[in-house]
């Protein structure tokens, strides 16, 4: 992506989130990441007197598996552990304390790619390009505007993560701020501290801890969560910059990313089969054959991932229904037919069960268009 010169229209680089709410729920369950982030959470919690077993309750993990570098964990396991820790942790600074424990070396090949990038701008671009390797909870986006290079973090309502209340959201934001600052200093040097940090939340009790870790002026009650650096620094070289090694490591990161996508859990592969031809939903036997296994084996694999064929089919139909209602003028009857319902009544009942709303309530603005119909009600 091309960059804009200072003073021109901002150039935004972001990790494009291609997932719907339904498919993202599948991705969250996939065990693809090292236990490094969970280990940092356990370390901070232990220092506060919390037992690891309390933090890891309901995650199917224990302290021995967290200590095993070959354990693979899922984003959902980290979120579950974070919720447990937040219930017991007596202060408000858990996110920033965990984030300051995370270094470039915590991220394997991804961290190495950041360390040997040839410029600070390349570091930022690499962070975005291979974001799926990092087990990040918040989507990545950065821009240059009026001499400032800023990371932008999503609002609470923009998250696809399930059941994120205000406390967990602020934990994730604090965590991301602290990780960004800590890793950037690992890469560029201790001199490279932000120019400014802005938070949407009101000033928290741990504002002094945030100021200590971020080492820059803080502003609270702002419209966006942003972390900013002088854009003039983007051309500076990291401490360990090496263009040849950077190219080699980038190639390896691309290979790892492709491998992760290829080895995605069976739930995601079934989901992809179901959305391949909308309206023509293959039976589980057909999908099993395309995946070179029996339907019995496929059911067993789905069950091991906490999913079933019927749940996935419902997720696909729900996602498509919402898309059709909000982006087209198809009638309820047409949508019902497209989603393989016997009639519009069955579709309306199913949609109400899925979302708690009627198709009309979701399509309020669409009813004023030429294609809107009374029978959508």
C-alpha positions as CSV (number, residue, x, y, z in Angstrom):
1,X,0.0,0.0,0.0
2,X,1.4,3.3,-0.9
3,X,2.2,5.9,1.7
4,X,1.2,9.5,1.7
5,X,3.6,12.3,2.1
6,X,3.4,14.4,5.3
7,X,0.6,16.9,4.9
8,X,-1.3,15.0,2.2
9,X,-4.4,12.8,2.7
10,X,-3.7,10.1,5.3
11,X,-2.6,6.7,4.2
12,X,-4.2,4.0,6.3
13,X,-2.8,0.5,6.6
14,X,-4.9,-2.1,8.4
15,X,-5.4,-5.7,8.9
16,X,-8.5,-6.4,7.0
17,X,-10.9,-8.5,9.0
18,X,-12.7,-10.8,6.6
19,X,-14.7,-12.7,9.2
20,X,-18.4,-12.5,9.9
21,X,-19.5,-12.8,13.5
22,X,-20.3,-16.5,12.9
23,X,-17.0,-17.5,11.2
24,X,-15.0,-15.4,13.7
25,X,-16.5,-17.5,16.5
26,X,-14.9,-20.5,14.8
27,X,-11.5,-18.8,14.4
28,X,-11.5,-17.9,18.1
29,X,-11.6,-21.6,19.0
30,X,-8.7,-22.6,16.8
31,X,-5.6,-23.6,18.8
32,X,-2.8,-22.1,16.8
33,X,-0.7,-19.9,19.1
34,X,2.0,-20.3,21.7
35,X,1.1,-19.9,25.4
36,X,3.3,-16.8,25.7
37,X,0.4,-14.3,26.3
38,X,-1.3,-16.6,28.7
39,X,2.1,-17.1,30.5
40,X,2.4,-13.3,30.9
41,X,-1.2,-13.2,32.3
42,X,-0.4,-16.0,34.8
43,X,2.8,-14.2,35.9
44,X,1.0,-11.0,36.6
45,X,-1.9,-12.7,38.4
46,X,0.6,-14.8,40.5
47,X,2.4,-11.7,41.6
48,X,-1.0,-10.4,42.8
49,X,-1.6,-13.6,44.8
50,X,-3.9,-15.4,42.4
51,X,-3.7,-19.1,41.8
52,X,-3.0,-20.2,38.3
53,X,-5.8,-22.8,38.6
54,X,-8.3,-19.9,39.2
55,X,-7.1,-18.0,36.2
56,X,-7.2,-21.1,33.9
57,X,-10.5,-22.4,35.1
58,X,-12.7,-23.5,32.2
59,X,-9.8,-23.2,29.6
60,X,-8.8,-26.9,29.6
61,X,-5.3,-25.7,30.4
62,X,-3.1,-26.0,33.5
63,X,0.2,-24.5,34.7
64,X,2.2,-27.3,33.1
65,X,0.6,-26.9,29.7
66,X,1.3,-23.1,29.9
67,X,5.0,-23.9,30.7
68,X,5.2,-26.2,27.7
69,X,6.5,-24.2,24.7
70,X,4.8,-26.6,22.3
71,X,1.3,-26.2,23.7
72,X,-1.0,-24.5,21.2
73,X,-3.7,-22.2,22.6
74,X,-6.7,-20.4,21.1
75,X,-7.8,-16.7,21.4
76,X,-10.9,-17.9,23.3
77,X,-8.8,-19.6,25.9
78,X,-6.9,-16.3,26.5
79,X,-10.2,-14.4,26.7
80,X,-11.6,-16.9,29.2
81,X,-8.5,-16.7,31.4
82,X,-8.6,-12.9,31.2
83,X,-12.2,-12.8,32.4
84,X,-11.3,-15.1,35.3
85,X,-8.4,-12.9,36.3
86,X,-10.4,-9.7,36.1
87,X,-13.0,-11.1,38.5
88,X,-10.3,-11.7,41.1
89,X,-7.7,-9.0,40.4
90,X,-8.1,-6.1,42.9
91,X,-6.7,-3.3,40.7
92,X,-7.6,-1.8,37.4
93,X,-4.2,-2.1,35.8
94,X,-4.2,-5.8,34.7
95,X,-4.0,-5.1,31.0
96,X,-1.1,-2.7,31.1
97,X,0.8,-5.0,33.5
98,X,0.4,-8.0,31.2
99,X,1.2,-5.9,28.1
100,X,4.5,-4.7,29.6
101,X,5.6,-8.4,30.0
102,X,5.3,-9.0,26.2
103,X,8.4,-8.4,24.1
104,X,9.3,-9.0,20.5
105,X,10.8,-12.3,21.6
106,X,7.3,-13.4,22.8
107,X,6.1,-13.6,19.2
108,X,8.4,-16.1,17.6
109,X,9.0,-15.6,13.9
110,X,6.6,-12.7,13.8
111,X,8.7,-10.8,16.4
112,X,11.9,-11.6,14.5
113,X,10.4,-10.1,11.4
114,X,9.7,-6.9,13.3
115,X,13.3,-6.8,14.7
116,X,15.1,-7.0,11.4
117,X,12.8,-4.8,9.3
118,X,14.7,-2.0,7.5
119,X,12.7,1.0,8.7
120,X,10.2,1.9,11.3
121,X,7.5,2.2,8.6
122,X,8.4,-1.4,7.5
123,X,8.0,-2.5,11.1
124,X,4.5,-1.1,11.3
125,X,3.6,-2.6,7.9
126,X,5.0,-6.0,8.8
127,X,3.0,-5.9,12.0
128,X,-0.2,-5.5,10.0
129,X,0.7,-7.9,7.2
130,X,1.4,-10.9,9.4
131,X,-1.0,-9.9,12.2
132,X,-2.7,-13.4,12.1
133,X,0.5,-14.9,13.5
134,X,0.3,-12.8,16.7
135,X,-2.8,-13.9,18.5
136,X,-3.9,-10.3,18.6
137,X,-7.3,-9.6,20.2
138,X,-7.8,-6.2,18.6
139,X,-7.7,-5.4,14.9
140,X,-4.6,-3.4,13.7
141,X,-4.7,-0.1,11.8
142,X,-2.3,2.8,11.5
143,X,-2.2,6.0,9.5
144,X,-0.1,9.0,8.8
145,X,-1.7,12.4,9.2
146,X,-0.3,15.9,9.6
147,X,3.2,14.7,10.6
148,X,1.9,12.0,13.0
149,X,1.9,8.2,12.6
150,X,-0.9,6.8,14.7
151,X,-2.1,3.4,15.6
152,X,-5.9,3.3,15.8
153,X,-7.7,0.8,18.0
154,X,-11.3,-0.3,17.5
155,X,-14.3,0.9,19.6
156,X,-16.0,-1.6,21.8
157,X,-19.0,-1.8,19.4
158,X,-16.7,-2.7,16.5
159,X,-15.4,-5.9,18.0
160,X,-16.4,-9.3,16.8
161,X,-15.2,-10.8,20.1
162,X,-18.0,-12.4,22.1
163,X,-19.3,-11.0,25.4
164,X,-16.8,-8.2,25.8
165,X,-18.0,-6.0,28.6
166,X,-16.6,-2.6,29.4
167,X,-14.0,-4.0,31.9
168,X,-12.7,-6.6,29.5
169,X,-12.6,-4.1,26.6
170,X,-10.5,-1.6,28.6
171,X,-8.2,-4.5,29.7
172,X,-7.7,-5.4,26.0
173,X,-7.0,-1.8,25.0
174,X,-4.5,-1.3,27.9
175,X,-2.9,-4.6,26.9
176,X,-2.5,-3.5,23.3
177,X,-1.1,-0.1,24.1
178,X,1.5,-1.6,26.5
179,X,2.5,-4.3,23.9
180,X,2.9,-1.8,21.1
181,X,5.1,0.5,23.2
182,X,7.2,-2.3,24.7
183,X,7.8,-4.1,21.4
184,X,8.5,-0.8,19.5
185,X,11.2,0.0,22.0
186,X,12.6,-3.6,21.6
187,X,12.8,-3.0,17.9
188,X,13.8,0.7,17.6
189,X,15.6,1.3,21.0
190,X,14.5,2.8,24.3
191,X,14.6,6.3,22.8
192,X,11.5,5.5,20.7
193,X,8.6,6.4,22.9
194,X,5.2,7.7,21.7
195,X,4.4,11.4,21.3
196,X,0.9,11.0,22.6
197,X,-1.7,8.4,23.7
198,X,-5.5,9.0,23.7
199,X,-8.1,6.8,25.4
200,X,-11.9,6.8,25.1
201,X,-12.3,5.9,28.8
202,X,-12.4,8.4,31.6
203,X,-9.2,8.7,33.6
204,X,-8.8,5.3,35.4
205,X,-7.3,4.7,38.8
206,X,-4.1,3.3,37.1
207,X,-3.4,6.4,35.0
208,X,0.0,6.7,36.7
209,X,0.9,3.2,35.7
210,X,-0.1,3.9,32.1
211,X,2.0,7.0,32.1
212,X,5.0,5.1,33.5
213,X,4.7,2.3,30.8
214,X,3.8,4.4,27.8
215,X,6.2,7.3,28.7
216,X,4.2,10.0,27.0
217,X,1.4,12.5,27.6
218,X,-2.0,10.8,28.0
219,X,-5.5,12.1,27.3
220,X,-8.7,10.5,28.4
221,X,-12.3,10.8,27.4
222,X,-11.3,11.1,23.7
223,X,-13.3,10.0,20.6
224,X,-10.8,7.3,19.6
225,X,-8.1,5.1,21.2
226,X,-4.9,6.2,19.5
227,X,-1.1,5.8,20.0
228,X,1.0,8.3,18.1
229,X,4.6,8.7,17.0
230,X,6.3,11.5,15.0
231,X,5.9,10.5,11.3
232,X,9.5,11.8,10.7
233,X,10.7,8.7,12.6
234,X,9.2,6.3,10.0
235,X,12.3,6.4,7.9
236,X,14.6,5.5,10.8
237,X,16.2,2.0,11.0
238,X,15.6,-0.4,13.8
239,X,18.6,-1.5,16.0
240,X,18.9,-4.9,14.2
241,X,17.8,-3.8,10.7
242,X,19.0,-6.2,8.1
243,X,17.2,-6.1,4.7
244,X,18.5,-9.5,3.5
245,X,17.3,-11.2,6.7
246,X,14.1,-9.2,6.7
247,X,13.3,-10.6,3.2
248,X,14.1,-14.2,4.3
249,X,12.0,-13.9,7.5
250,X,9.1,-12.3,5.6
251,X,9.1,-15.3,3.3
252,X,9.0,-17.6,6.3
253,X,6.1,-15.6,7.9
254,X,4.2,-15.9,4.7
255,X,4.7,-19.6,4.6
256,X,3.6,-19.9,8.3
257,X,0.5,-17.9,7.6
258,X,-0.4,-20.1,4.6
259,X,0.2,-23.2,6.7
260,X,-2.0,-21.9,9.5
261,X,-4.8,-21.2,7.0
262,X,-4.4,-24.6,5.4
263,X,-4.4,-26.4,8.7
264,X,-7.4,-24.4,10.0
265,X,-9.8,-26.4,12.2
266,X,-12.3,-28.6,10.6
267,X,-15.1,-26.3,11.8
268,X,-13.8,-23.5,9.6
269,X,-13.4,-25.8,6.6
270,X,-17.0,-27.0,7.0
271,X,-18.1,-23.4,7.2
272,X,-16.2,-22.5,4.0
273,X,-17.9,-25.4,2.2
274,X,-21.3,-24.2,3.4
275,X,-20.8,-20.7,2.1
276,X,-19.2,-21.7,-1.2
277,X,-22.5,-21.6,-3.0
278,X,-25.1,-19.7,-1.0
279,X,-28.5,-21.3,-1.1
280,X,-27.1,-24.7,-2.0
281,X,-26.0,-26.1,1.3
282,X,-24.4,-29.5,1.0
283,X,-25.3,-32.3,3.5
284,X,-22.8,-33.4,6.0
285,X,-22.1,-36.5,4.0
286,X,-21.2,-34.5,0.9
287,X,-18.9,-32.2,2.9
288,X,-17.3,-35.2,4.6
289,X,-16.6,-36.7,1.2
290,X,-15.0,-33.4,0.0
291,X,-12.8,-33.4,3.1
292,X,-11.8,-37.1,2.5
293,X,-13.4,-38.5,5.6
294,X,-16.5,-40.3,6.7
295,X,-19.5,-38.3,8.0
296,X,-19.0,-40.1,11.4
297,X,-15.4,-38.9,11.5
298,X,-16.4,-35.4,10.6
299,X,-19.1,-35.3,13.3
300,X,-16.5,-36.5,15.8
301,X,-14.0,-33.8,14.8
302,X,-16.6,-31.1,14.9
303,X,-17.7,-32.3,18.4
304,X,-14.0,-32.1,19.6
305,X,-14.0,-28.5,18.5
306,X,-17.2,-27.8,20.4
307,X,-19.3,-27.4,17.2
308,X,-21.8,-29.4,15.1
309,X,-22.9,-29.4,11.5
310,X,-26.4,-28.0,12.4
311,X,-24.8,-25.1,14.4
312,X,-22.5,-24.2,11.5
313,X,-25.4,-24.4,9.0
314,X,-27.5,-22.1,11.3
315,X,-24.5,-19.7,11.5
316,X,-24.2,-19.5,7.7
317,X,-28.0,-19.0,7.2
318,X,-28.1,-16.3,9.9
319,X,-25.1,-14.5,8.4
320,X,-26.5,-14.6,4.9
321,X,-30.0,-13.6,6.1
322,X,-28.6,-10.5,7.8
323,X,-26.6,-9.7,4.7
324,X,-29.5,-10.0,2.3
325,X,-31.8,-8.0,4.6
326,X,-29.3,-5.1,5.0
327,X,-27.8,-5.0,1.5
328,X,-30.5,-6.0,-0.9
329,X,-34.2,-5.5,-1.6
330,X,-35.1,-9.2,-1.8
331,X,-38.5,-10.0,-0.4
332,X,-38.8,-12.2,2.6
333,X,-40.1,-15.0,0.3
334,X,-37.1,-14.7,-1.9
335,X,-34.7,-14.8,1.0
336,X,-36.5,-17.8,2.5
337,X,-36.2,-19.6,-0.8
338,X,-32.5,-18.7,-1.2
339,X,-31.7,-19.9,2.3
340,X,-33.6,-23.2,1.7
341,X,-36.6,-22.6,4.0
342,X,-39.9,-24.2,3.1
343,X,-41.7,-20.8,3.3
344,X,-41.4,-17.2,4.5
345,X,-43.2,-18.0,7.8
346,X,-40.6,-20.6,8.7
347,X,-37.8,-18.1,7.9
348,X,-39.4,-15.3,10.0
349,X,-39.7,-17.7,13.0
350,X,-36.1,-18.9,12.6
351,X,-34.8,-15.3,12.2
352,X,-36.6,-14.2,15.3
353,X,-35.1,-17.1,17.2
354,X,-31.6,-16.4,16.0
355,X,-31.5,-12.6,16.5
356,X,-34.4,-11.7,18.8
357,X,-35.7,-9.4,16.0
358,X,-38.0,-9.7,13.0
359,X,-36.7,-9.3,9.4
360,X,-38.6,-6.0,9.3
361,X,-36.8,-4.6,12.4
362,X,-33.5,-5.4,10.8
363,X,-34.5,-3.9,7.5
364,X,-36.3,-0.7,8.7
365,X,-34.5,1.6,6.4
366,X,-35.0,-0.7,3.4
367,X,-38.8,-0.6,3.6
368,X,-38.8,2.9,2.2
369,X,-37.1,1.8,-1.0
370,X,-39.0,0.9,-4.2
371,X,-38.5,-2.8,-3.6
372,X,-39.9,-2.8,-0.1
373,X,-43.1,-4.8,0.5
374,X,-45.8,-5.1,3.0
375,X,-45.4,-8.9,3.2
376,X,-41.9,-8.3,4.8
377,X,-43.7,-7.4,8.0
